[in-house]
Amino acid sequence: MPALDRITRNPEVMGGKPCLRGMRVTVGMVVGLVASGHSRAEILAAYPYLQDEDINQSLAYAAWRVEEIEVPIPAA
């Protein structure tokens, strides 16, 4: 996994979904905004507490996750 120091996971914040810097802003929300065609400038204007690096790391995390292969562990 790439060094993603802004991506956090806490079961008590947004149900444990990957978030940005412990805030209630999920990686999925940011990736969804980018996928919907919103520019970085629009996202940063709508969410002034975010930074450009938050968007970079959200996209990097999403790219890493789609390449990840999950291997189920058989039940005992």
N, C-alpha and C positions, 0 to 999 in steps of 0.2 A: 504494500500500500504506500502511496506517496505520502510525504510529510504534510499532514493536514492539521495544523495546530488550531485552526478556527472551528473545526467540526467537533461538536460535543454530543454525547449521548448520556441522558440521565432519565431513569424510569419515572421520575417525578416531574419531568418537563416534557410536555407534548407526547406523553405515553412512551417515552424512550426513543422517539424518532430522532434521526440525526438533525441537530440544530446548529445554529451559528453562535459561537461564543456564549453559550449558555442561555441565550435569549429564546423567546418563544417564536422564533422564525425558523421554519424548517428548510432543509436543503431542498426538499421536494417543491416547496412553494417558490423558491428562487429559480430552480430549474424550470418549473412550469411557466413562470413569467417570461423567461428567456425563450422557451419553446413557443410561447404564444406570440412572439414577435416584439415584445417590449425591449427597448434599448436599455443599455446600462444606465444611461443618464435618466431615463424615465423611472427605472427601479430605484436608483439612488435618491431621486427627488421624492418619490412616494414613501420611501423608507429611509429617512435621513440618518438613522442610527446605523445603517449598513455602510460598508466601505467596499470599494472596488475589489479588494482582495477577497472579501466574503463571496462575491459572485464567482471569482476565479476558482476558489476552493470548492464551492458548491458544484460547479461543472466538473472539476477534476474528480471529486468524490463520486459523482454520478457515473462518470466514464469508468472509473475503477470498479464500481459495483456491477456494472453490466458485464464486465469481463470476468468477474469472480464466478467460480464454479462451486456450487454447494453440493456436497456429497452427503446424502442422508446416512445416518448411523442406524444400522438395523436394531430393532428392539431385542432385548435379551430374552 
